[in-house]
């Protein structure tokens, strides 16, 4: 077996992992709708309307117009008193729906919004519909990634979210009002799109890497499975010994990707836990409710046990090498269980 190949694959995997951007949560993440096209279209339509209550006036619609000018589309910016009509799901001549239509006396802009979905729409129907409203019209395919090829031989121009968000960031520098919640929300909206764009790019890079290293990754997974079989044998042996010694019917096994745990699932709602991974054993107490967390912590603090690790739910009391005799692990699990059981 050529270990150098696997070292290289693991090194590349580590480099890829380190490139994954740290994601800052936005209000859209919390809402559960971080990248739904309809939600994005609703938000954009709200901000494109210069008479809506966001108090940003013409800023967002004019940011879009600046992006169009950068793409050699000549449209005059919206003035303060100009009337802008913004429609969602505008019905086409053939009964289809355009995501956003923006109208004023001088021009009409039709926007088909695409984040992840394939562009299957009848762009000719969309173009004919927009032209029927005003001959001076612009048709935009707004997308996360460059879709210029799809727009070839159509009347549509491709604008990316990156172009729009970059322009918005510039224009919003001149409007910083922390007391305006709509200013904060649009900044969050932009951040959400930037996060999603970065994640999509990383997904593509990771998928390409997986495709290129498919055989080596499959071999590494076989190695992992062999290791997990060894871990499983030890945990099953511990489970059998615990059942034999304690005569309990609530001793269970939990299986993770690279580790396993044998634990006593006490009716008092805590676990006496022995977790094993290739690094070795960790033995301690696991609780999941706030009340029991506090109670377990208090019991252990008043004991002779030393908490060597604490993640808020697991309180690890002992660590052992992988090859320690199973009887030593058994003895410690029973000791901890009996002590906590009497105090809980």
C-alpha positions as CSV (number, residue, x, y, z in Angstrom):
1,X,0.0,0.0,0.0
2,X,1.4,3.4,-1.1
3,X,0.9,5.5,2.0
4,X,2.2,8.6,0.3
5,X,-0.9,8.7,-1.9
6,X,-3.2,8.7,1.1
7,X,-1.1,11.3,2.9
8,X,-1.5,13.6,-0.1
9,X,-5.2,13.0,-0.3
10,X,-5.5,13.8,3.5
11,X,-3.4,16.9,3.1
12,X,-5.6,18.1,0.2
13,X,-8.7,17.4,2.3
14,X,-7.2,19.5,5.2
15,X,-6.5,22.4,2.8
16,X,-10.1,22.2,1.4
17,X,-11.5,22.2,4.9
18,X,-9.5,25.2,6.0
19,X,-10.8,27.1,3.0
20,X,-14.4,26.6,4.0
21,X,-15.6,30.1,5.0
22,X,-16.7,30.7,8.6
23,X,-20.4,31.5,8.2
24,X,-21.9,34.4,10.1
25,X,-25.6,33.7,10.7
26,X,-28.1,36.1,9.2
27,X,-31.8,36.7,10.0
28,X,-32.6,34.7,6.9
29,X,-30.6,31.7,8.3
30,X,-32.6,31.9,11.5
31,X,-35.9,32.2,9.6
32,X,-35.2,28.9,7.8
33,X,-35.3,30.6,4.4
34,X,-31.7,31.5,3.6
35,X,-31.8,30.9,-0.2
36,X,-35.4,30.5,-1.4
37,X,-35.9,32.3,-4.7
38,X,-39.4,33.5,-3.9
39,X,-38.2,34.9,-0.6
40,X,-35.3,36.7,-2.3
41,X,-37.7,38.0,-5.0
42,X,-40.1,39.3,-2.3
43,X,-37.3,41.2,-0.6
44,X,-35.9,42.7,-3.8
45,X,-39.4,43.8,-4.9
46,X,-39.9,45.5,-1.6
47,X,-36.6,47.4,-1.8
48,X,-36.9,48.3,-5.5
49,X,-40.2,50.1,-4.7
50,X,-39.0,53.7,-3.9
51,X,-42.3,54.5,-2.1
52,X,-42.1,51.6,0.3
53,X,-41.6,52.2,4.0
54,X,-37.9,51.1,4.0
55,X,-37.0,54.9,3.7
56,X,-34.1,54.1,1.3
57,X,-36.0,55.9,-1.4
58,X,-34.4,55.3,-4.8
59,X,-31.2,53.8,-3.5
60,X,-31.7,50.1,-4.4
61,X,-33.4,50.6,-7.8
62,X,-30.7,53.0,-8.7
63,X,-28.0,50.5,-7.7
64,X,-29.5,48.1,-10.1
65,X,-29.5,50.8,-12.8
66,X,-25.8,51.5,-12.2
67,X,-25.1,47.8,-12.7
68,X,-27.0,47.9,-15.9
69,X,-25.0,50.9,-17.1
70,X,-21.8,49.0,-16.2
71,X,-23.2,46.4,-18.7
72,X,-23.7,49.0,-21.4
73,X,-27.5,49.4,-20.8
74,X,-28.3,53.1,-20.8
75,X,-31.1,53.9,-18.4
76,X,-31.5,57.1,-16.5
77,X,-31.6,56.8,-12.7
78,X,-34.9,57.2,-10.9
79,X,-35.4,60.7,-9.6
80,X,-36.9,61.5,-6.1
81,X,-40.5,62.1,-7.3
82,X,-40.6,59.4,-10.1
83,X,-43.3,56.9,-9.7
84,X,-42.1,53.3,-9.8
85,X,-44.5,50.3,-10.0
86,X,-43.1,47.0,-8.9
87,X,-45.0,43.8,-9.5
88,X,-44.4,40.2,-8.4
89,X,-45.2,37.1,-10.5
90,X,-46.3,39.2,-13.5
91,X,-48.5,37.2,-15.9
92,X,-47.0,36.9,-19.4
93,X,-48.8,36.8,-22.8
94,X,-48.7,33.0,-22.6
95,X,-49.8,32.8,-19.0
96,X,-46.3,32.2,-17.5
97,X,-45.0,34.3,-14.6
98,X,-42.1,36.8,-14.5
99,X,-40.6,37.1,-11.0
100,X,-40.3,40.9,-10.9
101,X,-41.5,43.7,-13.3
102,X,-40.5,47.3,-12.6
103,X,-42.3,50.0,-14.5
104,X,-42.2,53.8,-14.8
105,X,-43.0,56.3,-17.5
106,X,-39.7,55.9,-19.3
107,X,-38.9,52.2,-19.2
108,X,-39.7,48.7,-17.9
109,X,-37.4,46.2,-16.3
110,X,-38.3,42.5,-16.2
111,X,-36.3,40.3,-13.8
112,X,-36.2,36.5,-13.8
113,X,-34.5,35.5,-10.5
114,X,-32.5,32.3,-10.3
115,X,-30.4,31.1,-7.4
116,X,-30.0,27.3,-7.9
117,X,-32.8,26.3,-10.2
118,X,-32.2,25.5,-13.8
119,X,-33.2,28.2,-16.3
120,X,-36.1,26.4,-18.1
121,X,-38.3,29.4,-18.6
122,X,-39.7,30.6,-21.9
123,X,-37.5,33.7,-22.2
124,X,-39.0,34.6,-25.6
125,X,-42.4,34.8,-24.0
126,X,-41.0,36.9,-21.1
127,X,-39.3,39.3,-23.6
128,X,-42.4,39.7,-25.7
129,X,-44.4,40.5,-22.6
130,X,-42.0,43.1,-21.3
131,X,-41.8,44.7,-24.8
132,X,-45.6,44.9,-24.9
133,X,-45.5,47.1,-21.7
134,X,-42.9,49.5,-23.0
135,X,-40.6,49.3,-26.1
136,X,-37.8,50.7,-24.0
137,X,-37.3,47.7,-21.9
138,X,-34.6,45.7,-20.2
139,X,-34.8,42.0,-19.5
140,X,-32.5,40.6,-16.7
141,X,-31.6,37.1,-15.7
142,X,-30.5,37.7,-12.1
143,X,-28.4,34.7,-10.9
144,X,-26.0,33.6,-8.3
145,X,-23.4,32.4,-10.9
146,X,-22.6,33.6,-14.4
147,X,-25.3,32.4,-16.8
148,X,-24.3,34.5,-19.8
149,X,-24.4,31.6,-22.2
150,X,-28.0,30.9,-21.4
151,X,-28.8,34.5,-22.4
152,X,-27.1,34.2,-25.8
153,X,-29.6,34.6,-28.7
154,X,-32.2,36.1,-26.3
155,X,-33.0,39.6,-25.3
156,X,-31.9,38.9,-21.8
157,X,-28.8,40.2,-20.1
158,X,-27.3,38.2,-17.2
159,X,-26.6,40.1,-14.0
160,X,-25.1,38.3,-11.0
161,X,-26.0,38.8,-7.4
162,X,-22.3,39.6,-6.8
163,X,-22.5,42.6,-9.2
164,X,-25.7,43.8,-7.6
165,X,-24.5,43.3,-4.0
166,X,-21.2,45.0,-4.6
167,X,-22.9,48.1,-6.0
168,X,-25.4,48.0,-3.1
169,X,-22.5,47.9,-0.6
170,X,-21.0,51.0,-2.2
171,X,-24.2,52.9,-2.3
172,X,-25.2,52.0,1.2
173,X,-22.0,53.6,2.5
174,X,-23.7,56.9,2.0
175,X,-26.7,55.8,4.0
176,X,-25.8,54.5,7.4
177,X,-28.8,54.7,9.7
178,X,-28.6,52.2,12.5
179,X,-32.0,53.3,13.6
180,X,-33.6,52.2,10.4
181,X,-34.4,48.5,10.7
182,X,-34.8,48.2,6.9
183,X,-31.2,49.4,6.4
184,X,-30.1,46.6,8.8
185,X,-32.2,44.0,7.0
186,X,-30.8,44.8,3.6
187,X,-27.3,44.6,4.9
188,X,-28.3,41.2,6.3
189,X,-29.8,40.2,3.0
190,X,-26.6,41.1,1.2
191,X,-24.5,39.1,3.7
192,X,-26.8,36.1,3.3
193,X,-26.3,36.1,-0.5
194,X,-22.5,36.5,-0.1
195,X,-22.5,33.5,2.3
196,X,-24.5,31.4,0.0
197,X,-22.3,32.3,-3.0
198,X,-19.2,31.4,-1.1
199,X,-20.8,28.1,0.0
200,X,-21.8,27.2,-3.6
201,X,-18.3,27.8,-4.9
202,X,-16.9,25.6,-2.2
203,X,-19.4,22.9,-2.9
204,X,-18.3,22.8,-6.5
205,X,-14.6,22.7,-5.6
206,X,-15.3,19.9,-3.1
207,X,-17.3,17.9,-5.5
208,X,-14.6,18.1,-8.2
209,X,-12.0,17.0,-5.6
210,X,-14.2,14.1,-4.6
211,X,-14.5,13.1,-8.2
212,X,-10.8,13.3,-8.8
213,X,-9.9,11.2,-5.7
214,X,-12.9,8.8,-5.7
215,X,-10.8,5.6,-5.5
216,X,-8.4,6.8,-2.8
217,X,-11.4,8.1,-0.7
218,X,-13.1,4.7,-1.0
219,X,-10.0,3.0,0.2
220,X,-9.7,5.4,3.1
221,X,-13.3,4.6,4.0
222,X,-12.6,0.9,4.0
223,X,-9.8,1.6,6.4
224,X,-12.1,3.6,8.6
225,X,-14.7,0.8,8.6
226,X,-12.0,-1.7,9.7
227,X,-11.1,0.6,12.6
228,X,-14.8,1.0,13.5
229,X,-15.2,-2.8,13.6
230,X,-12.4,-2.9,16.1
231,X,-14.1,-0.2,18.2
232,X,-17.4,-1.9,17.9
233,X,-16.0,-5.2,19.2
234,X,-14.7,-3.4,22.3
235,X,-17.9,-1.5,22.9
236,X,-20.1,-4.6,22.5
237,X,-17.8,-6.5,24.9
238,X,-18.2,-3.7,27.4
239,X,-22.0,-3.7,27.0
240,X,-22.2,-7.5,27.6
241,X,-20.0,-7.2,30.7
242,X,-22.1,-4.3,32.1
243,X,-25.3,-6.2,31.5
244,X,-23.8,-9.3,33.2
245,X,-22.5,-7.3,36.3
246,X,-25.4,-4.9,36.8
247,X,-28.4,-6.9,35.4
248,X,-29.9,-3.7,33.8
249,X,-31.9,-3.4,30.6
250,X,-31.0,0.2,29.8
251,X,-27.4,-0.3,28.7
252,X,-27.1,1.0,25.1
253,X,-24.7,1.6,22.2
254,X,-24.4,4.8,20.2
255,X,-22.5,4.7,16.9
256,X,-20.9,7.8,15.4
257,X,-18.8,8.2,12.2
258,X,-15.4,7.7,13.9
259,X,-16.3,6.8,17.5
260,X,-18.8,4.8,19.5
261,X,-20.2,5.0,23.0
262,X,-21.5,2.3,25.4
263,X,-23.6,4.0,28.1
264,X,-26.0,3.3,31.0
265,X,-29.1,5.2,30.1
266,X,-30.3,5.9,33.7
267,X,-34.1,6.5,34.2
268,X,-32.9,9.5,36.2
269,X,-32.0,11.1,32.8
270,X,-28.3,11.0,32.7
271,X,-25.8,8.6,31.1
272,X,-22.7,7.0,32.5
273,X,-20.8,7.1,29.3
274,X,-17.7,5.2,27.9
275,X,-16.8,6.6,24.5
276,X,-14.1,5.0,22.3
277,X,-12.3,6.4,19.2
278,X,-8.9,5.6,17.7
279,X,-7.3,8.0,20.3
280,X,-8.7,6.0,23.2
281,X,-11.4,5.9,25.9
282,X,-13.2,8.8,27.6
283,X,-15.4,8.0,30.6
284,X,-17.8,10.3,32.3
285,X,-21.3,11.6,32.7
286,X,-23.6,12.9,30.0
287,X,-26.8,15.0,30.6
288,X,-28.9,16.9,28.2
289,X,-31.4,19.1,30.1
290,X,-30.4,22.3,31.8
291,X,-31.7,21.2,35.2
292,X,-29.8,17.9,35.0
293,X,-26.7,19.5,33.6
294,X,-26.5,21.8,36.7
295,X,-27.3,18.9,39.1
296,X,-24.7,16.6,37.6
297,X,-22.1,19.4,37.7
298,X,-22.9,20.1,41.3
299,X,-22.6,16.5,42.3
300,X,-19.2,16.1,40.6
301,X,-17.9,19.3,42.0
302,X,-18.7,18.0,45.5
303,X,-17.0,14.7,44.8
304,X,-13.4,13.5,44.7
305,X,-13.7,13.3,40.9
306,X,-11.7,15.7,38.7
307,X,-13.5,16.9,35.6
308,X,-10.8,16.9,32.9
309,X,-13.1,18.0,30.1
310,X,-16.5,19.7,30.1
311,X,-18.5,20.7,27.0
312,X,-21.6,21.6,28.9
313,X,-23.2,18.2,28.5
314,X,-20.3,15.7,28.8
315,X,-18.3,15.8,31.9
316,X,-15.3,13.5,31.2
317,X,-13.6,12.2,34.3
318,X,-11.1,9.6,33.0
319,X,-9.1,9.0,29.8
320,X,-7.3,5.8,28.8
321,X,-5.3,4.5,26.0
322,X,-7.0,2.5,23.3
323,X,-5.4,-0.8,24.4
324,X,-6.3,-0.6,28.1
325,X,-7.9,-3.8,29.4
326,X,-11.6,-3.7,29.1
327,X,-12.0,-4.7,32.8
328,X,-10.5,-1.3,33.8
329,X,-13.0,0.5,31.7
330,X,-15.8,-1.7,33.1
331,X,-14.8,-0.9,36.7
332,X,-14.7,2.9,36.1
333,X,-18.1,3.0,34.4
334,X,-19.8,1.0,37.2
335,X,-18.0,3.2,39.8
336,X,-19.3,6.4,38.2
337,X,-22.8,5.0,37.6
338,X,-23.2,3.8,41.2
339,X,-21.9,7.1,42.6
340,X,-24.1,9.4,40.5
341,X,-27.1,7.1,40.9
342,X,-26.9,7.4,44.6
343,X,-26.5,11.2,44.6
344,X,-29.0,12.1,41.8
